[in-house]
Amino acid sequence: MRKEWKKLAMAAMVLTLGIAALNGCGKNENADASAAVSSEGEAETEEVLQVHAESSSVEAEVIKETAPAMKDVEETVYVTGDTVNLRKDGYASAEVVETVAKGTQLKRIGYSDTWSRVIYKDQILCISTQFVSTTPPETEAPTEAAVQTSDGSSISLNPSWKYADFSKINSGAATLYKSQAADRKGITVCVNAGHGTTGGTKVKTLCHPDGTPKVTSGSTKAGATSAAAVSTGMEFADGTAEAKVTLAMAKTFKDKLLAAGYDVVMIRETDDVQLDNIARTVIANNTADCHIAIHWDSSTNDKGAFYMSVPDIASYKNMEPVKSHWQQHNALGESVIGGLRAAGIKIFSNGAMAMDLTQTSYSTVPSIDIELGDKVSDHSQAMLDKLAAGMVAGVNTYFGK
């Protein structure tokens, strides 16, 4: 009788283990429970395993019905540990998907005493509840060597922002990074990795906010009133997609800007972000002091770098918001080209090509599309580092830093 009672007790322990293991973002008791089983001796462990094998189908049904759910919540929390893991599931051995710094802002959608379910970069992940708080943690003043970044909140398109209602693809979000450099500038640069929006070519948006037609031809011909929400971009001669290279360049540029003391809004940090060109521009308008979109041209003669300047056409220059900001756009472009030239980067012609762009047509902060070469240009990491250094120098010139 005693042996049968022990089998039943051990079977109950196995069920408890199964429930803990399957309850994602719930407390994991595997290690402690396993130790308890081992303490009963090797023979009894074998009995437990036999009971588990005989009743596996029953366990699965019981676990399915009795696994507790997390408490639902919708609130903002902040990471309180210096470096904290975000895991795929809520137990210590689960895969680490991301690592976040102290002060990172997260959206919490569920919690238990031990694990919280949060949204980070459009992913649902788990973080230990002990390392988050609804109150932002106190941070130490940055030292000269502290040039690493701390994540800020994700930035979604606010429908109340001017021109936001012209956007058609806007379910994604940008991310704000704050510099921890000693010489923090108090200036935010929006870095826009060109392309990278799945389905962007199938959706059309107005070229100009007043509905008038384009005045120059580019990827969209002059006279058109609507254009692709986001184009797919070209392929380099080696087969690499432009969107991959613009993303690598944006990340390199971001790191150098942060080290130089600039805060950065990153429009895109993955292969896809669901933000069209208007959404990207409106986010920049409302969160940054300037907007730099990164591209490479579709020509095949290694023409060099240039920026898209504002066309010298009266009807376009008299259209708002171009009328109030075109001189700022061109001044930023000239400064960035100057920085690239000083860094030894090949420059196309005088460094400018007049183009009527959706980005420029909706921008209310200094804004440029910079073309850093073309299909046959070097896009190795060494070259991206050199380009980024030149661009930072140009940003310094524009802001007088």
C-alpha positions in Angstrom: 0.0 0.0 0.0 2.8 2.4 0.9 4.5 1.8 -2.5 1.2 2.6 -4.3 0.8 5.8 -2.2 4.4 6.9 -3.1 3.7 6.3 -6.8 0.6 8.5 -6.6 2.6 11.2 -4.8 5.4 11.1 -7.3 2.9 11.2 -10.2 1.5 14.4 -8.7 5.0 15.8 -8.6 5.5 15.0 -12.2 2.3 16.8 -13.1 3.5 19.9 -11.1 6.7 19.8 -13.1 4.9 19.7 -16.4 2.6 22.6 -15.5 5.5 24.7 -14.5 7.4 23.9 -17.7 4.5 24.6 -20.0 3.4 27.8 -18.3 5.3 30.4 -20.4 6.1 33.6 -18.4 5.3 31.7 -15.2 7.5 30.5 -12.4 9.8 27.6 -13.2 10.3 25.1 -10.3 12.1 22.4 -12.4 15.4 22.6 -10.6 14.1 22.5 -7.1 11.6 19.8 -7.8 14.1 17.6 -9.6 16.4 17.9 -6.6 13.6 16.8 -4.3 13.0 13.7 -6.5 16.7 12.9 -6.5 16.8 13.0 -2.7 14.4 10.1 -2.5 17.0 7.9 -4.2 17.7 6.4 -7.6 15.2 3.6 -7.4 12.3 6.0 -6.6 13.4 8.3 -9.4 13.0 5.3 -11.8 9.5 4.8 -10.3 8.6 8.4 -11.1 9.8 8.1 -14.6 7.7 4.9 -15.1 4.6 6.6 -13.7 5.2 9.6 -16.0 5.5 7.3 -19.0 2.3 5.4 -18.2 0.2 8.6 -17.6 1.6 11.0 -20.2 -1.6 11.4 -22.1 -3.5 12.1 -18.8 -0.9 14.6 -17.8 -1.2 16.5 -21.0 -4.9 16.8 -20.6 -4.7 18.0 -17.0 -2.0 20.5 -17.8 -3.9 21.9 -20.7 -6.9 22.5 -18.5 -5.2 23.7 -15.3 -2.2 25.8 -16.5 -2.7 29.2 -14.8 -2.9 32.4 -17.0 -0.9 35.5 -16.3 -2.7 38.6 -15.0 -3.5 40.9 -17.9 -2.3 44.5 -17.7 -1.4 47.4 -20.0 1.2 49.7 -18.6 4.6 51.2 -19.1 7.5 49.7 -17.1 11.2 50.4 -16.9 14.2 48.1 -16.7 15.9 48.5 -13.3 18.9 46.2 -13.8 22.1 47.3 -15.6 21.9 44.5 -18.2 18.8 42.3 -18.3 17.8 39.5 -20.6 14.5 39.3 -22.5 13.7 35.7 -23.1 11.4 33.8 -25.5 9.6 32.2 -22.5 9.3 32.7 -18.8 11.9 30.4 -17.4 15.6 30.7 -16.7 16.7 28.3 -19.5 14.6 29.9 -22.2 16.3 31.4 -25.2 17.7 34.9 -24.7 16.3 37.0 -27.6 17.5 40.5 -26.6 19.5 42.2 -23.8 18.4 45.6 -22.6 20.0 48.3 -20.5 18.9 50.0 -17.4 16.1 52.6 -18.0 14.7 50.8 -21.1 11.0 51.5 -21.5 8.8 48.6 -22.2 5.1 48.0 -22.6 3.9 45.3 -20.1 0.8 43.3 -21.1 0.9 40.5 -18.5 2.7 39.5 -15.2 3.1 37.1 -12.4 5.2 37.3 -9.3 8.2 36.0 -11.2 7.8 36.9 -14.9 6.4 39.7 -16.9 5.3 39.6 -20.6 6.4 42.7 -22.5 6.5 44.1 -26.0 9.9 45.1 -27.3 10.6 45.9 -31.0 7.3 44.4 -32.0 8.1 41.1 -30.2 6.3 39.6 -27.2 9.0 38.5 -24.8 9.5 37.7 -21.1 11.5 39.5 -18.4 12.0 38.7 -14.8 9.5 40.8 -12.8 12.1 41.7 -10.2 14.0 43.8 -12.9 11.1 46.1 -14.0 9.3 48.9 -12.3 6.6 51.4 -13.2 8.9 54.1 -12.0 12.0 55.1 -14.1 15.2 54.2 -12.3 17.7 56.9 -11.2 20.7 57.0 -13.5 24.2 58.2 -12.8 25.7 61.1 -14.7 27.6 59.9 -17.7 31.3 59.8 -17.6 33.7 60.6 -20.5 34.0 56.9 -21.4 30.2 56.3 -21.3 29.3 56.4 -24.9 27.0 53.4 -25.0 23.3 53.8 -25.7 20.3 53.4 -23.6 17.0 52.5 -25.2 14.2 55.0 -25.1 10.6 54.5 -25.9 9.4 53.3 -29.3 7.9 56.0 -31.3 4.7 55.4 -33.2 2.9 57.7 -35.6 0.6 60.0 -33.7 -2.5 60.6 -35.8 -2.8 64.1 -34.4 0.6 65.2 -35.9 0.4 67.4 -39.0 0.4 65.4 -42.2 0.0 62.1 -40.3 -3.4 61.5 -42.0 -1.6 61.3 -45.4 0.2 58.1 -44.3 -1.2 54.7 -45.5 1.3 52.3 -43.8 2.0 53.2 -40.2 1.6 50.2 -37.8 5.4 50.1 -37.1 7.5 52.2 -34.8 10.8 54.0 -34.7 13.2 53.9 -31.7 14.8 56.7 -29.8 18.4 56.2 -28.5 19.9 58.7 -26.1 23.6 59.3 -26.1 25.5 58.7 -22.9 28.6 60.6 -24.0 30.1 63.3 -21.8 29.6 65.9 -24.5 25.9 65.3 -25.1 24.7 67.8 -27.7 21.0 68.0 -26.9 20.3 67.5 -30.6 18.4 64.5 -32.1 19.2 63.2 -35.6 16.6 61.0 -37.3 18.4 58.2 -39.3 16.2 56.7 -41.9 17.5 53.5 -43.6 15.9 53.7 -47.0 13.4 51.0 -48.2 12.5 48.0 -46.0 8.7 48.1 -45.9 7.1 44.9 -47.0 4.2 45.6 -49.4 5.2 49.3 -49.7 5.1 49.2 -53.5 1.5 48.1 -53.6 0.2 51.2 -51.7 0.1 54.7 -53.1 0.4 58.0 -51.2 0.1 61.6 -52.4 3.4 63.0 -53.7 2.5 66.5 -52.3 0.2 67.3 -49.4 -1.8 69.8 -51.6 -2.4 67.1 -54.2 -0.4 68.8 -57.0 1.8 66.8 -59.4 5.5 66.1 -59.1 7.7 68.6 -60.9 10.7 66.3 -61.6 11.0 62.7 -62.7 12.7 60.0 -60.6 11.4 56.7 -59.5 8.0 58.4 -60.1 7.6 60.4 -63.3 6.9 64.2 -63.3 3.2 64.9 -63.5 2.2 62.0 -61.2 0.2 62.9 -58.1 0.8 59.7 -56.2 3.8 57.4 -55.7 4.7 54.1 -54.1 4.4 54.4 -50.3 7.9 52.8 -50.1 9.9 51.4 -53.0 11.9 48.2 -52.7 15.2 49.7 -53.9 17.8 48.2 -56.2 20.4 45.4 -56.0 24.1 46.0 -55.9 26.3 44.4 -58.6 27.1 41.6 -56.1 23.5 40.8 -55.6 23.1 42.5 -52.2 19.8 44.2 -51.7 20.0 48.0 -51.2 17.7 47.7 -48.2 20.3 45.5 -46.5 23.1 48.0 -47.1 21.1 51.0 -46.0 20.3 49.3 -42.8 23.9 48.4 -42.1 24.9 52.0 -42.9 22.1 53.4 -40.6 23.4 51.3 -37.7 27.0 52.4 -38.3 25.9 56.0 -38.5 23.8 55.7 -35.4 26.8 54.4 -33.3 29.1 57.2 -34.4 26.4 59.9 -33.8 25.8 58.6 -30.3 29.5 58.5 -29.6 29.7 62.1 -30.8 26.9 63.2 -28.3 23.8 63.2 -30.6 20.6 61.4 -29.7 19.2 59.3 -32.5 15.8 58.3 -33.8 16.1 55.1 -35.8 13.3 54.7 -38.3 14.3 51.1 -39.1 16.5 48.5 -37.3 15.2 45.3 -38.9 14.6 44.1 -42.5 11.0 45.3 -42.3 9.3 48.2 -40.6 5.7 49.1 -41.5 6.2 52.8 -41.9 5.8 54.5 -45.3 7.7 57.5 -46.5 5.2 59.9 -45.1 5.0 58.2 -41.7 8.8 58.2 -41.5 8.9 61.9 -42.4 6.2 62.9 -39.9 7.9 61.0 -37.1 11.1 62.9 -37.9 9.3 66.2 -38.0 8.0 65.7 -34.4 10.9 63.9 -32.7 14.2 65.1 -34.3 16.1 68.2 -35.2 17.0 66.9 -38.7 16.2 63.9 -40.9 18.7 62.0 -43.0 17.5 59.2 -45.3 20.2 56.8 -46.6 20.2 55.4 -50.1 22.4 54.3 -53.0 21.7 55.3 -56.6 20.6 52.8 -59.3 23.4 53.8 -61.8 26.3 51.6 -62.5 29.3 53.9 -62.9 30.4 54.4 -59.3 29.3 58.0 -59.6 30.0 59.0 -56.0 27.9 60.6 -53.2 25.3 63.3 -53.6 22.2 64.6 -51.9 18.7 65.3 -53.4 18.4 69.1 -53.4 15.1 71.0 -53.7 14.2 71.7 -57.4 14.5 75.4 -58.3 10.9 75.5 -59.6 8.7 78.3 -58.3 5.5 76.2 -57.9 7.4 73.7 -55.8 9.3 76.2 -53.7 6.1 78.1 -53.0 4.2 75.0 -51.7 4.1 74.5 -47.9 5.9 73.1 -46.1 8.7 73.3 -48.8 8.4 77.1 -48.9 9.3 77.4 -45.2 12.1 74.8 -45.1 13.8 74.3 -48.5 16.8 76.5 -47.6 17.4 74.4 -44.5 17.2 71.2 -46.5 19.8 72.4 -49.0 22.1 73.7 -46.2 22.0 70.4 -44.4 22.8 68.6 -47.7 25.7 70.9 -48.4 27.1 70.3 -44.9 26.9 66.5 -45.2 28.5 66.5 -48.6 31.3 68.7 -47.3 31.9 66.2 -44.4 32.0 63.3 -46.9 34.4 65.2 -49.2 36.7 66.0 -46.3 36.7 62.3 -45.4 38.0 61.4 -48.9 34.7 60.1 -50.3 34.1 60.5 -54.0 31.5 63.2 -54.7 29.2 63.2 -57.8 29.4 66.5 -59.8 28.8 69.4 -57.3 27.3 67.0 -54.7 23.6 67.8 -55.4 20.9 66.5 -57.7 17.5 68.4 -57.8 14.6 66.0 -57.1 11.0 66.4 -56.0 10.7 63.8 -53.2 7.8 62.7 -51.0 10.2 63.1 -48.0 11.1 66.7 -48.9 7.5 67.6 -49.7 6.3 66.8 -46.1 9.4 67.8 -44.1 9.2 70.5 -41.5 12.8 69.9 -40.1 16.0 70.1 -42.2 15.8 66.9 -44.3 17.8 65.2 -47.0 18.0 62.0 -49.0 21.7 61.2 -49.3 22.9 58.9 -52.0 26.2 57.4 -50.9 27.2 55.8 -54.3 25.5 53.4 -56.7 25.2 49.7 -57.7 29.0 49.2 -58.2 30.2 51.2 -55.2 32.2 49.7 -52.4 29.8 48.9 -49.5 32.1 47.0 -47.2 32.0 47.7 -43.5 35.3 49.6 -43.7 33.7 51.9 -46.3 30.5 52.2 -44.2 32.7 53.4 -41.3 34.4 55.9 -43.5 31.1 57.2 -44.9 29.6 57.5 -41.4 32.5 59.4 -40.1 32.2 61.9 -42.9 28.5 62.3 -42.3 28.9 62.9 -38.6 31.5 65.6 -39.5 28.8 67.2 -41.8 26.2 67.1 -39.1 28.7 68.8 -36.8 29.2 71.5 -39.4 25.5 72.1 -39.9 24.8 72.5 -36.1 28.0 74.4 -35.5 29.5 71.7 -33.2 
